């Protein structure tokens, strides 16, 4: 594991939608789809790997959180794994059905 991966892994936390909502309102939430490694995506963003990030944005595995996302997350009281890379909060929804 690289130093960046280790550092970001230590800074990862579980957040509720109510904790994330204020960051969404500022437009600073980046959503990572299930199946992607949240830490690896955060490293790509931290290292400003534009080609890798552009590919993920193009294929939809990483995107800015939308109003529709926010509505769904609010309705479902979604929880997330999150890592902060100011000004961004990079999140991945937790499938609570799998956690129970």
C-alpha positions as CSV (number, residue, x, y, z in Angstrom):
1,X,0.0,0.0,0.0
2,X,1.4,3.4,-1.0
3,X,1.9,6.2,1.6
4,X,-1.1,8.1,0.1
5,X,-3.3,5.0,0.3
6,X,-2.2,4.4,4.0
7,X,-2.8,8.1,4.9
8,X,-6.3,8.2,3.2
9,X,-7.3,4.9,4.6
10,X,-6.6,6.2,8.2
11,X,-8.7,9.3,7.4
12,X,-11.7,7.4,6.1
13,X,-14.9,7.6,8.2
14,X,-18.5,6.5,8.2
15,X,-20.9,9.4,7.7
16,X,-24.7,9.7,7.8
17,X,-26.6,11.7,5.2
18,X,-27.4,14.3,7.8
19,X,-23.6,14.8,8.3
20,X,-23.0,14.9,4.6
21,X,-25.9,17.2,3.6
22,X,-24.0,20.5,4.4
23,X,-21.2,19.4,2.1
24,X,-23.6,18.5,-0.6
25,X,-25.2,22.0,-0.3
26,X,-21.7,23.5,-1.0
27,X,-21.3,21.3,-4.1
28,X,-18.3,19.5,-2.7
29,X,-19.5,15.9,-2.7
30,X,-18.0,13.4,-5.2
31,X,-19.8,10.1,-5.5
32,X,-18.0,6.8,-6.1
33,X,-20.1,3.9,-7.4
34,X,-20.2,0.6,-5.7
35,X,-17.5,-1.8,-6.9
36,X,-14.9,0.9,-7.0
37,X,-12.2,1.2,-4.4
38,X,-12.9,4.5,-2.5
39,X,-9.3,4.8,-1.4
40,X,-7.9,4.2,-4.9
41,X,-10.2,6.9,-6.3
42,X,-9.2,9.3,-3.5
43,X,-5.5,8.7,-4.4
44,X,-6.2,9.4,-8.0
45,X,-7.8,12.7,-7.1
46,X,-5.1,13.6,-4.6
47,X,-2.4,12.9,-7.1
48,X,-4.3,14.8,-9.8
49,X,-4.1,11.9,-12.2
50,X,-6.2,13.6,-14.8
51,X,-6.4,10.8,-17.4
52,X,-7.6,8.3,-14.8
53,X,-10.1,10.7,-13.3
54,X,-11.4,11.7,-16.8
55,X,-11.9,8.0,-17.6
56,X,-13.9,7.4,-14.4
57,X,-16.0,10.6,-15.0
58,X,-16.7,9.5,-18.5
59,X,-17.8,6.0,-17.6
60,X,-19.9,7.3,-14.6
61,X,-18.1,5.4,-11.9
62,X,-17.2,8.7,-10.3
63,X,-19.4,11.8,-10.5
64,X,-20.5,14.9,-8.7
65,X,-23.4,14.1,-6.4
66,X,-26.7,15.2,-8.0
67,X,-30.0,16.5,-6.6
68,X,-31.5,13.1,-7.4
69,X,-28.7,11.4,-5.4
70,X,-29.5,13.8,-2.5
71,X,-33.2,13.0,-2.6
72,X,-32.6,9.3,-2.6
73,X,-30.0,9.5,0.2
74,X,-32.4,11.6,2.3
75,X,-35.3,9.2,1.8
76,X,-33.2,6.1,2.6
77,X,-31.1,7.7,5.4
78,X,-28.1,6.5,3.6
79,X,-24.7,6.0,5.3
80,X,-21.4,6.4,3.6
81,X,-17.8,5.7,3.7
82,X,-16.1,9.0,3.2
83,X,-12.7,10.6,2.9
84,X,-12.1,14.4,2.9
85,X,-9.7,15.9,0.3
86,X,-10.5,19.6,0.8
87,X,-12.5,21.0,-0.7
88,X,-14.0,17.6,-1.7
89,X,-15.7,15.0,0.3
90,X,-15.4,11.7,-1.6
91,X,-18.2,9.2,-0.7
92,X,-19.4,5.8,-1.4
93,X,-22.9,4.7,-0.2
94,X,-22.9,1.7,2.2
95,X,-25.4,-1.0,1.3
96,X,-27.0,-1.5,4.7
97,X,-28.7,-4.7,3.5
98,X,-25.3,-6.3,3.2
99,X,-24.2,-4.9,6.6
100,X,-26.9,-6.5,8.6
